[in-house]
Amino acid sequence: MDDRAVSLEAERPAVEERGGAAGLDDGLALSLSAAMGSVAGLLGWVVSTRLIAPSEIGKAAEVVAAILMIGGVAQLNLSVGMLRWVPGAGRFTSRLTWVGMLTVMPLGAVAALVFVVVLPSVAATTAGGLPWWVGVGLFVAATAGWTVFVAHDTLLVAMGKPWWAVWRNALFAVVRLGLMVVLGLVGLGAQGIVLSWVLPIVAWIVVGSLVLAAMTRAVSRRARGGVLPGWRPAAAFLGPTSVAELGPALLYNVVTVIVTERFGSATGALFFMAWQAVTVVDVSASFFMKSLVVGVAREPGRTAELAAATRRRLLVIFLPLLALGCLLAGPALWLVFGPEYAAAADVLRLLLVGLAFRLVVLIELGIRQALGRALAYARLQL
C-alpha cells in the first residue's frame, strides 16, 4: 500500500449493495459466529470433565488460553480493519487482504515461539509423547492461524457474505467437539484437548485462505476502482486499537486464573464456569457492535442513523437474554455442569447484571471504532 490513499475515477464498492436489513444481518452473523465459538469452547470443557482427569484439563487449559491470548493480541485488530476498508477497496480487495494477513500471521508465529521458549511446558503438553519440537511446531502454527481466524469472519461480512461466517464457525465447532470426544476416548489426555483445537484451526485457515483468495480475486476483477488506506492512516487506526485489545484478551483469559490462585481450585472451578457463560454474552455483544463499522464504511453519510439503529437492536436482543439468564442461573448451572455448580448462581446473576451496564460501554466502543477514533477507543477499552 502507498503512503497515500489510492483511488480511481469510476469507483465501485467491493461488495454489491444490499437491502436495509444488511446491518442487522451483519450484526447477527458476527454475534452468532462469536457466540458459537464461545459456546463450543464452554461445551468442550464440559465434555472434557467427563473424559479426562482434572490435572490433565489444567495443562490443556494453559495451552489453549495461550493460543487464544497470543493470537488475539497479535492480530492487531485486523478484523475490524477489514470491516472498515474492504467495502471500499474495489479492485484492490485482494491486495489489501493479503497484505493484512501476511503481516499479522508471522507476528503471531514469532510471539508464540518466544512464549514456548519462556514456558516450554506448553510445547511438552502439545507434543504429548512426540518429540518436543513437534509440540513447538503445532503450537506456533495454531497461534499464527488464530491471528487471522476472526479476520476471516469479518472479511466475509465486509464482502457481503455474513452468513458464510456463521456456517463456517458452526462446522468448526462441530469438528472440534467431535475431535475432543474421539481423542479423549482414546486416552490422549491433555494432548487430546489441545489437538482438538490445533488441528481444526490449521485446517480451517488453510482451506479458508484458498476460498478467500478466490473470492477476493473475483471482487478485484469485477471492480473498476477502489481505495486503499495509506500506511500512516492504517497504523494510526490499528496501533491504538490493537493495544486496547490487550484489555479484553487479558480479561477473558486471566481473570479465572487470578480467582483460582486467590480462593483455591474448588471456588475457581465454580467461578470458571460462571465466567465462561458471561464471556459468551460479552463477546457476542461486542461482535454485534462491530457490524456498525462495515455499515458506516458502506454509507458514511448515514452514520448517526446507523449508530442509533445498531444501539437499539443490541439492547432489544441482549437485555432480555440477560434477564432470562438471571432468572434461570441456578437451574442452568445445575443442568449443564452438575448440582455442585449451582452454588455459583448468585455469582452468575451479579455478573449478568454487570453486563447490562457493560452494554453501554460496548455501544460507545462500537461507535468510536466505526468513526475511526482509535485513541478514544483505546482509552475507553483499557
C-alpha positions as MATLAB code, in Angstrom:
seq = 'MDDRAVSLEAERPAVEERGGAAGLDDGLALSLSAAMGSVAGLLGWVVSTRLIAPSEIGKAAEVVAAILMIGGVAQLNLSVGMLRWVPGAGRFTSRLTWVGMLTVMPLGAVAALVFVVVLPSVAATTAGGLPWWVGVGLFVAATAGWTVFVAHDTLLVAMGKPWWAVWRNALFAVVRLGLMVVLGLVGLGAQGIVLSWVLPIVAWIVVGSLVLAAMTRAVSRRARGGVLPGWRPAAAFLGPTSVAELGPALLYNVVTVIVTERFGSATGALFFMAWQAVTVVDVSASFFMKSLVVGVAREPGRTAELAAATRRRLLVIFLPLLALGCLLAGPALWLVFGPEYAAAADVLRLLLVGLAFRLVVLIELGIRQALGRALAYARLQL';
ca = [
       0.000    0.000    0.000;
       1.183    3.508   -0.784;
       1.531    6.221    1.826;
      -1.406    7.978    0.240;
      -4.864    6.613   -0.497;
      -5.197    5.159   -3.989;
      -8.377    5.963   -5.835;
      -9.730    5.746   -9.344;
     -12.447    7.688  -11.094;
     -15.266    5.237  -11.642;
     -15.280    3.760   -8.173;
     -17.456    0.851   -7.300;
     -17.865   -0.797   -3.892;
     -16.087   -4.071   -3.202;
     -19.428   -5.664   -2.480;
     -22.787   -5.223   -4.089;
     -25.408   -3.047   -2.416;
     -27.703   -4.926   -0.076;
     -31.084   -4.232    1.399;
     -31.937   -2.254    4.503;
     -31.640   -5.397    6.645;
     -27.926   -5.648    5.852;
     -26.883   -4.018    9.121;
     -28.977   -6.416   11.182;
     -27.721   -9.376    9.131;
     -24.116   -8.302    9.646;
     -24.621   -7.806   13.377;
     -26.451  -11.081   13.906;
     -23.929  -13.012   11.811;
     -20.933  -11.601   13.692;
     -22.686  -12.095   17.014;
     -23.713  -15.672   16.246;
     -20.230  -16.512   14.962;
     -18.653  -15.227   18.158;
     -21.276  -16.942   20.312;
     -20.738  -20.274   18.562;
     -17.031  -20.105   19.254;
     -17.558  -19.245   22.912;
     -20.325  -21.802   23.459;
     -18.325  -24.528   21.709;
     -15.375  -23.701   23.945;
     -17.593  -23.955   27.011;
     -19.107  -27.262   25.858;
     -15.634  -28.560   25.143;
     -14.609  -28.033   28.749;
     -17.848  -29.649   29.939;
     -17.147  -32.714   27.776;
     -13.541  -32.862   28.950;
     -14.608  -33.098   32.600;
     -16.412  -36.356   31.720;
     -13.450  -37.895   29.911;
     -10.194  -36.532   31.302;
      -8.628  -36.128   34.744;
      -8.670  -32.607   36.252;
      -4.866  -32.372   36.283;
      -4.774  -33.023   32.532;
      -7.523  -30.460   31.936;
      -5.427  -27.866   33.781;
      -2.439  -28.489   31.491;
      -4.583  -28.252   28.364;
      -6.341  -25.101   29.554;
      -2.947  -23.408   29.884;
      -2.075  -24.182   26.253;
      -5.480  -23.213   24.828;
      -5.538  -19.949   26.800;
      -2.066  -19.128   25.462;
      -3.127  -19.736   21.838;
      -6.234  -17.567   22.194;
      -4.472  -14.785   24.069;
      -1.371  -14.535   21.849;
      -3.353  -14.913   18.630;
      -5.912  -12.352   19.777;
      -3.300   -9.743   20.651;
      -1.075  -10.392   17.600;
      -3.929   -9.888   15.122;
      -3.559   -6.110   15.696;
      -7.334   -5.560   15.377;
      -7.100   -6.547   11.705;
     -10.632   -7.975   11.936;
     -12.124   -4.513   12.439;
      -9.709   -3.029    9.905;
     -11.181   -5.364    7.281;
     -14.678   -4.131    8.113;
     -13.537   -0.528    7.655;
     -11.507   -0.855    4.461;
     -12.724   -3.810    2.376;
     -16.128   -2.323    1.344;
     -14.348    0.499   -0.474;
     -11.233   -1.364   -1.647;
     -12.702   -2.311   -5.040;
     -10.057   -3.723   -7.358;
      -7.523   -3.586   -4.517;
      -9.517   -6.014   -2.324;
      -7.216   -8.983   -2.910;
      -4.093   -6.915   -2.308;
      -5.482   -5.388    0.888;
      -6.500   -8.797    2.218;
      -3.156  -10.477    1.702;
      -1.041   -7.596    2.930;
      -3.072   -7.682    6.139;
      -2.981  -11.457    6.592;
       0.713  -11.797    5.806;
       1.529   -9.026    8.261;
      -0.143  -10.451   11.353;
       0.425  -14.196   10.847;
       4.245  -14.004   11.113;
       3.840  -11.743   14.134;
       1.683  -14.370   15.832;
       4.187  -17.095   14.973;
       7.127  -15.160   16.432;
       5.189  -14.306   19.597;
       4.214  -17.981   20.012;
       7.826  -19.079   19.556;
       9.003  -16.657   22.235;
       6.227  -17.875   24.548;
       7.285  -21.513   24.097;
      10.903  -20.661   24.881;
       9.836  -18.908   28.088;
       7.318  -21.629   29.034;
       8.462  -24.947   27.471;
       5.761  -26.938   29.270;
       3.290  -25.602   26.689;
       5.164  -27.373   23.892;
       5.540  -30.516   26.017;
       1.776  -30.704   26.590;
       1.072  -30.139   22.897;
       3.592  -32.800   21.858;
       2.440  -35.455   24.328;
       4.631  -38.474   23.686;
       6.098  -36.985   20.492;
       9.382  -35.024   20.289;
       9.335  -31.558   21.881;
       9.918  -29.783   18.557;
       6.660  -31.267   17.208;
       4.819  -29.546   20.026;
       6.602  -26.285   19.209;
       5.590  -26.513   15.551;
       1.943  -27.297   16.312;
       1.658  -24.526   18.906;
       3.252  -21.928   16.623;
       1.117  -22.969   13.620;
      -2.122  -22.847   15.634;
      -1.299  -19.466   17.162;
      -0.374  -17.968   13.782;
      -3.635  -19.345   12.379;
      -5.678  -17.901   15.222;
      -4.387  -14.389   14.429;
      -6.472  -14.415   11.238;
      -9.277  -16.783   12.260;
     -11.642  -13.995   13.308;
     -10.400  -11.766   10.462;
     -11.707  -14.385    8.010;
     -15.183  -13.914    9.509;
     -15.142  -10.136    9.269;
     -13.743  -10.318    5.738;
     -16.721  -12.431    4.685;
     -19.077   -9.893    6.295;
     -17.300   -6.991    4.591;
     -17.727   -8.731    1.215;
     -21.470   -9.173    1.795;
     -21.415  -12.863    2.851;
     -22.218  -12.627    6.586;
     -23.958  -15.987    6.911;
     -20.991  -17.794    5.396;
     -19.150  -16.820    8.565;
     -21.877  -18.395   10.693;
     -21.785  -21.721    8.859;
     -18.001  -21.692    8.897;
     -17.962  -21.342   12.682;
     -20.745  -23.884   13.161;
     -18.810  -26.514   11.216;
     -15.602  -25.627   13.074;
     -17.390  -26.082   16.412;
     -18.823  -29.470   15.427;
     -15.461  -30.770   14.197;
     -13.638  -29.524   17.282;
     -16.126  -31.052   19.710;
     -16.085  -34.314   17.753;
     -12.299  -34.446   17.935;
     -12.459  -33.686   21.655;
     -14.656  -36.743   22.236;
     -12.634  -39.073   19.999;
      -9.218  -38.031   21.314;
     -10.486  -38.088   24.894;
     -11.839  -41.615   24.488;
      -8.528  -42.929   23.103;
      -6.763  -41.647   26.212;
      -4.610  -38.798   24.900;
      -5.431  -36.662   27.945;
      -4.231  -33.054   27.810;
      -2.715  -33.543   24.360;
      -6.103  -34.684   23.044;
      -7.774  -31.463   24.214;
      -5.008  -29.356   22.670;
      -5.101  -31.241   19.363;
      -8.885  -30.793   19.187;
      -8.115  -27.060   18.930;
      -4.859  -27.088   16.961;
      -5.800  -29.394   14.092;
      -9.097  -27.677   13.145;
      -7.515  -24.215   13.400;
      -4.726  -25.112   10.981;
      -7.091  -26.914    8.580;
      -9.666  -24.084    8.633;
      -7.054  -21.421    7.939;
      -5.513  -23.340    5.019;
      -8.860  -24.119    3.379;
     -10.346  -20.726    4.269;
      -7.377  -18.878    2.799;
      -7.801  -20.696   -0.508;
     -11.514  -19.853   -0.601;
     -10.895  -16.213    0.298;
      -8.142  -15.986   -2.318;
     -10.658  -16.928   -4.995;
     -13.350  -14.617   -3.593;
     -11.129  -11.548   -3.244;
      -9.663  -12.046   -6.724;
     -13.185  -12.204   -8.151;
     -14.131   -8.968   -6.350;
     -10.968   -7.257   -7.589;
     -11.622   -8.311  -11.195;
     -15.224   -7.044  -11.158;
     -14.491   -3.637   -9.643;
     -13.471   -0.655  -11.796;
     -11.944    1.387   -8.994;
     -11.230    1.393   -5.307;
      -9.433    2.999   -2.383;
      -6.630    1.650   -0.222;
      -5.770    3.075    3.194;
      -2.266    4.509    3.347;
       0.259    3.054    5.763;
       0.022    6.036    8.093;
      -3.809    6.093    8.405;
      -3.828    2.294    8.789;
      -1.191    2.431   11.531;
      -2.985    5.335   13.207;
      -6.117    3.176   13.500;
      -4.625   -0.274   14.133;
      -1.920    0.858   16.557;
      -4.071    2.262   19.386;
      -6.963   -0.165   18.882;
      -4.681   -3.228   18.893;
      -3.141   -2.027   22.159;
      -6.664   -1.588   23.513;
      -7.465   -5.228   22.661;
      -4.951   -6.265   25.321;
      -7.686   -5.408   27.828;
     -10.327   -7.970   26.816;
      -7.679  -10.542   25.829;
      -6.262  -10.495   29.348;
      -9.688  -10.146   30.951;
     -11.186  -13.194   29.264;
      -8.161  -15.440   29.847;
      -6.544  -14.287   33.109;
      -9.422  -13.475   35.491;
     -10.216  -17.126   36.252;
      -6.543  -17.834   36.957;
      -6.472  -14.977   39.487;
      -9.642  -16.241   41.205;
      -8.260  -19.786   41.405;
      -4.933  -18.623   42.837;
      -6.668  -16.371   45.387;
      -9.546  -18.580   46.548;
      -8.452  -22.137   45.672;
      -9.270  -24.649   42.955;
     -12.762  -25.540   44.231;
     -14.009  -21.952   44.190;
     -12.035  -21.331   40.997;
     -13.872  -24.141   39.214;
     -17.265  -22.692   40.162;
     -16.257  -19.214   39.061;
     -14.698  -20.529   35.833;
     -17.999  -21.950   34.590;
     -19.959  -18.804   35.510;
     -17.294  -16.641   33.866;
     -17.400  -18.699   30.671;
     -21.147  -18.098   30.392;
     -20.639  -14.351   30.854;
     -17.826  -14.305   28.302;
     -20.146  -15.841   25.689;
     -22.574  -12.931   26.059;
     -19.886  -10.247   26.243;
     -18.051  -11.463   23.136;
     -21.318  -11.835   21.198;
     -22.458   -8.303   22.066;
     -19.041   -6.901   21.188;
     -19.119   -8.527   17.756;
     -22.667   -7.322   17.176;
     -21.485   -3.722   17.589;
     -18.630   -4.329   15.139;
     -21.240   -4.572   12.390;
     -21.595   -0.797   12.701;
     -18.069   -0.464   11.306;
     -18.946   -2.056    7.979;
     -22.264   -0.154    7.830;
     -20.527    3.204    8.201;
     -17.863    2.147    5.693;
     -20.578    1.473    3.116;
     -22.719    4.527    3.894;
     -20.716    7.191    5.779;
     -23.486    9.755    5.272;
     -25.844    7.732    7.485;
     -23.515    7.347   10.477;
     -25.888    8.775   13.108;
     -28.855    6.785   11.802;
     -26.877    3.537   11.634;
     -25.455    4.062   15.137;
     -28.933    4.611   16.599;
     -30.330    1.530   14.842;
     -27.439   -0.704   15.951;
     -27.733    0.559   19.534;
     -31.464   -0.162   19.587;
     -31.043   -3.651   18.138;
     -28.282   -4.527   20.608;
     -30.411   -3.572   23.620;
     -33.547   -5.283   22.269;
     -31.651   -8.537   21.706;
     -29.332   -8.703   24.714;
     -31.229   -7.139   27.638;
     -33.958   -9.845   27.557;
     -31.213  -12.504   27.340;
     -29.531  -11.101   30.456;
     -32.858  -11.016   32.307;
     -33.561  -14.627   31.325;
     -30.063  -15.611   32.447;
     -30.634  -14.066   35.883;
     -33.922  -15.911   36.209;
     -32.549  -19.313   35.189;
     -28.995  -19.054   36.571;
     -29.365  -21.774   39.217;
     -31.224  -24.395   37.146;
     -28.965  -23.753   34.140;
     -25.759  -24.283   36.119;
     -27.213  -27.383   37.761;
     -28.380  -28.857   34.467;
     -25.246  -28.141   32.427;
     -22.442  -28.678   34.938;
     -23.944  -30.558   37.878;
     -25.549  -29.786   41.251;
     -22.318  -28.586   42.870;
     -22.044  -25.754   40.316;
     -25.486  -24.373   41.211;
     -23.773  -22.757   44.213;
     -22.362  -20.177   41.773;
     -25.854  -18.983   40.746;
     -25.659  -15.694   42.640;
     -22.191  -15.037   41.221;
     -23.557  -15.558   37.720;
     -26.517  -13.250   38.426;
     -24.210  -10.465   39.651;
     -22.034  -10.818   36.568;
     -25.067  -10.698   34.268;
     -26.333   -7.535   35.962;
     -22.906   -6.018   35.420;
     -23.149   -6.963   31.747;
     -26.255   -4.811   31.392;
     -24.080   -1.782   32.173;
     -21.261   -3.192   30.049;
     -23.582   -2.974   27.021;
     -23.450    0.821   27.307;
     -19.665    0.663   27.081;
     -19.799   -1.707   24.094;
     -22.128    0.680   22.263;
     -19.694    3.546   22.696;
     -16.739    1.348   21.700;
     -18.533    0.337   18.500;
     -19.280    3.945   17.588;
     -15.682    5.034   18.192;
     -14.330    2.206   16.020;
     -16.813    2.988   13.244;
     -15.703    6.641   13.243;
     -12.022    5.671   13.297;
     -11.433    7.408   16.653;
      -8.667    4.988   17.588;
      -7.191    6.805   20.593;
     -10.620    7.470   22.111;
     -11.484    3.789   21.593;
      -8.234    2.666   23.230;
      -8.714    4.894   26.269;
     -12.210    3.566   26.932;
     -11.366   -0.078   26.252;
      -8.332   -0.127   28.510;
];
